[in-house]
Amino acid sequence: MPADPADVASALAYALRFDERGRPRRGSVWEMAAALLAEQLAAQLERANFVVMRKAPQPPHGAG
């Protein structure tokens, strides 16, 4: 299923705020810059006709 653009922007913002080890980047400017940049990136992906897909929810463990 296609991902919601807001979810794509949220995931991009998270990736911009944290490094590859999951540690927060230093400096308060990353919070604001990450959110703005993530929204712009998500919009650009949509304009370029990219489709970001999201996995379907998995059934709970042991159900079935």
C-alpha positions in Angstrom: 0.0 0.0 0.0 1.3 3.5 -0.7 2.6 5.4 2.3 1.0 8.6 3.4 3.1 11.6 2.5 3.0 12.8 6.2 4.4 9.4 7.2 7.2 9.7 4.6 8.1 13.1 5.9 8.1 11.9 9.5 10.5 9.0 8.6 12.8 11.3 6.7 12.8 13.8 9.6 13.8 11.0 12.0 16.6 9.9 9.7 17.9 13.5 9.5 17.7 14.0 13.3 19.6 10.8 14.2 22.9 9.4 12.9 23.4 5.8 11.7 23.8 4.5 15.2 20.5 6.1 16.4 22.2 8.8 18.4 20.8 12.3 18.2 22.8 14.8 16.1 24.2 17.6 18.1 22.7 21.1 18.0 19.2 22.3 18.3 19.1 23.5 14.7 18.7 19.8 13.5 15.2 19.6 15.0 13.8 22.5 12.9 16.0 21.9 9.8 15.1 18.2 9.7 11.4 18.9 9.8 11.5 21.5 7.0 13.9 19.5 4.8 11.9 16.3 5.3 8.7 18.0 4.1 10.5 19.4 1.1 12.0 16.0 0.2 8.6 14.2 0.5 7.0 16.8 -1.7 9.8 16.5 -4.3 9.4 12.7 -4.3 5.7 13.1 -5.0 6.3 15.7 -7.8 8.8 13.3 -9.3 6.2 10.5 -9.3 7.9 8.3 -6.8 5.7 6.0 -4.9 6.9 5.0 -1.4 5.3 1.8 -0.3 4.5 0.7 3.2 4.2 -2.9 4.3 0.8 -4.2 5.2 0.4 -4.7 9.0 1.5 -8.1 10.2 -1.0 -10.2 12.2 -0.2 -10.5 16.0 2.3 -13.2 16.9 0.5 -16.4 17.6 -2.8 -15.3 16.0 -3.8 -18.0 13.6 
